[in-house]
Structures are given as structure tokens and as C-alpha cells.
């Protein structure tokens, strides 16, 4: 009976050592730690929003309603990047400010790609 208990204790000790080794390996390469991405990699992750930006910039070439399309895309951008965990204030600043400033300039120039610029600014800030 003593031999069985000793063998079980040895196995328990080995299992505990393996668990500790696995835990230390996990802590060295933590999945929660994000690696810094280059700007090109960030753009490739958010290609769908850039396609939408191009579409809305084409629609915004129509004089008079360009500002409306810019603000619609700003709402889409907020829904795409908006996080439920964070406060909405920082997202509004990162999205609304480029859209509003670009729309004012676009009102006078008419061909400024405001939506692409706002999307690239938001991607760069993420």
C-alpha cells in the first residue's frame, strides 16, 4: 500500500512541474499582449472600412449633399471602431473632428477625399 501512495505522489509532483512549466511558457508569450503593428498592417486589417470610405467619397462628389454623405460615413466609422468598453468621448474626438474639419474644407473645394482621410486617421490612432 505504501508503494502505491509513493508512486501516486511522484506522479502528482511530475504533473505539478509540467503545469508550472506550461504556465511559465504562457506568461512569456501572452496572447493579451499586442505586438506593435506597422501602418500597412493596420490598413490591411481594416480594408473593408477603407472600401466603404472610397464608396462614400465617390458619393460625396455630388455637390450640395457631400456633407451629408461625410456625416453618414462618420456614423459608420463610429459604429465600426466604437467600443462598448471605452468611453465614447475619445472615439468621437478621433472620428468627428476629422469628419467635421474635412467637411468644412470639402464644402469649398469639392473633391477632397474626406472619408478616406478620416478612416486613415482613425486607423493610425488605433
C-alpha positions in Angstrom: 0.0 0.0 0.0 2.9 2.3 0.8 4.3 1.8 -2.7 1.1 2.8 -4.4 1.0 6.0 -2.4 4.6 6.8 -3.2 4.0 6.3 -6.9 0.9 8.5 -6.9 2.8 11.2 -5.1 5.6 11.1 -7.6 3.1 11.3 -10.5 1.4 14.3 -8.8 4.7 16.0 -8.4 5.6 15.5 -12.1 2.2 16.8 -13.2 2.6 19.9 -11.0 6.1 20.5 -12.5 4.6 20.2 -16.0 1.8 22.6 -15.1 4.3 25.2 -13.8 6.4 24.9 -16.9 3.4 25.3 -19.1 2.2 28.3 -17.1 5.6 30.0 -17.3 5.7 29.4 -21.1 2.3 31.0 -21.4 3.3 34.0 -19.4 6.3 34.6 -21.6 4.2 34.8 -24.8 0.9 36.3 -23.5 -1.9 36.5 -26.1 -3.3 39.6 -24.4 -0.1 41.5 -25.2 -0.4 43.0 -28.7 2.6 43.4 -30.9 3.0 46.8 -32.5 1.7 46.7 -36.0 3.1 48.8 -38.8 0.7 51.2 -40.5 0.5 48.9 -43.6 -0.6 46.0 -41.4 -3.2 48.2 -39.6 -4.6 49.2 -43.0 -4.7 45.6 -44.2 -6.7 44.7 -41.1 -9.3 47.4 -41.8 -9.6 47.1 -45.6 -13.4 46.8 -45.5 -13.8 50.3 -43.9 -11.5 51.8 -46.5 -13.6 50.3 -49.3 -16.6 51.9 -47.7 -14.7 55.2 -47.4 -13.9 55.1 -51.1 -17.6 54.5 -51.9 -18.8 57.3 -49.7 -16.1 59.6 -51.2 -17.5 58.9 -54.7 -21.0 59.7 -53.5 -19.7 62.8 -51.9 -18.6 64.2 -55.2 -22.2 65.3 -55.7 -22.2 69.0 -54.9 -24.5 70.1 -52.1 -25.0 66.8 -50.4 -21.4 65.9 -49.9 -21.5 67.0 -46.3 -24.4 64.6 -45.6 -22.5 61.6 -47.0 -19.5 62.6 -45.0 -21.5 62.6 -41.8 -23.2 59.3 -42.7 -19.8 57.7 -43.1 -18.7 59.3 -39.9 -21.5 57.4 -38.2 -20.5 54.2 -39.9 -16.9 54.8 -38.8 -18.0 55.3 -35.2 -20.1 52.1 -35.3 -17.1 50.2 -36.7 -14.5 51.5 -34.3 -16.7 52.3 -31.3 -16.0 50.1 -28.3 -18.5 49.3 -25.6 -15.8 49.1 -23.0 -14.3 52.5 -23.6 -16.0 55.9 -23.2 -17.4 57.3 -26.4 -15.8 60.7 -25.9 -12.4 59.7 -27.2 -13.9 57.9 -30.2 -16.0 60.9 -31.1 -12.9 63.1 -31.0 -10.9 60.7 -33.2 -13.7 60.4 -35.7 -15.9 63.5 -35.5 -13.1 66.1 -35.6 -11.6 64.9 -38.9 -15.0 64.5 -40.5 -16.2 67.9 -39.4 -13.0 69.7 -40.4 -12.8 67.8 -43.7 -16.4 68.5 -44.5 -15.9 72.3 -44.0 -12.9 72.2 -46.3 -14.8 69.9 -48.7 -17.7 72.3 -48.9 -15.4 74.8 -50.6 -13.1 72.6 -52.6 -15.5 69.8 -53.5 -13.1 67.0 -54.4 -11.3 66.4 -51.1 -11.4 62.7 -50.0 -12.7 63.4 -46.5 -13.8 59.9 -45.7 -10.6 58.2 -46.7 -8.7 60.7 -44.7 -10.8 60.3 -41.6 -10.6 56.5 -41.9 -6.8 56.6 -42.3 -6.5 59.0 -39.3 -8.7 56.7 -37.1 -6.7 53.6 -38.2 -3.4 55.4 -37.4 -4.7 56.3 -33.9 -5.7 52.8 -33.1 
